[in-house]
């Protein structure tokens, strides 16, 4: 073949190798960061990448998990204190709020009883009957002299209309977007969305969990009814959430304010500790907390998450726990509100089954609840999903619960939800080949979804 002919085919051969290498690599590497690095090297220089991959690129076999030291030196309390500065609060009254009907009833009641201040932070606020109902109450409270401050995420609530915002501002309510995305002045912070959903009333009553302000939490959507979990916390822990809101308020451009510090007579005996991921030392606090409690589990772990795309370290921690005899049950939705994320989440099912995890898929609508229960002695309920975005990028908040009676009630909720699930096993998990391959390829973007 003439030299000119060979040169003509080299670019096409290079492109073909790069395209063929991507699904091959995706089938062998579960970490999207590692997958992206190897594919980029292959696209730049296929011959050299093949040689390097054969030498050092093969994933090592997983080593046996080390047995935990009998010295209980680790303390979740210390971990959260060092990252967030929030201690374990012993005097709280906590109520589990199942689904939107209970959460909105508690929210409306709390807002109507507000006397001094209302601090609100939501990822999504919709201009629908739920959003407008809450808006009307807030306007009445503002006119009665209550100081109302609202943060909404500029991306999550991007559909909010100017008229909705204008009406609130004209009533004396200070409402601010968090991290507006302005083209072309993108910054790294544009990827870090404020995914918190929390309301603090008079610095003594707080609500947080997975529920935004939108009617589909009541009416359902294309996926059917939305199954979610929220908390109402009255007591000392509300002060920590108020301080967190104050820090977010400053980042949103609001004027600094002094939070209310009401006298806090003991209102309950539920121990609660508030942890969050944000800036500085708390950047990966929730990731570290979840990882640590999973590795220290002794008997059983229960996890509920709508988007289960965990970083590879969490998958390894689950494998270690399972190999040590810990029973692990993970509940995820059969369908979510994103077909793209469904494909990515399905690509993790083989990993979970290989790790010895018992996997269940919720069938009666969309499971949007986010909680973790460890050994019936610790539970975490909050806004963070078990995925890269929540644990490494987003601003999230979680309440860690130490009250055994409360944890027992949450465990009953998990067991009740299991009745609406089907079990997934290697014997019955046979996705269509195109879904499996597409999901593996889409894992390349898992840290961004």
Buried (B, 14 or more C-beta within 10 A) or exposed (E): EEEEEEEEEEEEEBEEBBEEBBEEBBEBBBBBBBBBBBBEBBBEEBEEBBEBBEEEBEEEEEEEBEEBEEEEEBEBBEBBBEBBEBBBBBBBBBBBBBBBEBBBEBBBEBBEEBEEBBBBBBBBBBBBEBBBBBBEBBBEBBEEEBBBBBBBBBBBBEEBEEEBBEBBEEBBBBBBBBBBBEEEEEEEEBBBBBBBBBBBBBBBBBBBBBBBBBBBBBEBBEBBBBBBBBBBBBBBBBBBBBBBBBBBBEBBEBEEBEBBEEEBEEBBEBBBBBBBBBEEEBBBBBBBBBBBBBBBBEEBBBBBBBBBBBBBBBBBBBBBBBEBEBBBBBBBBBBBBEEEBBBBBBBBBBBBBBBBBBBBBBEBBBBBBBBBBBBBBBBBBBBBBBBBBBBBBBBBBBBBBBBBEBBEBBBEBBEEBBEBBEEBEEEEBEBEEEEBBBBBBBBBEBBEB
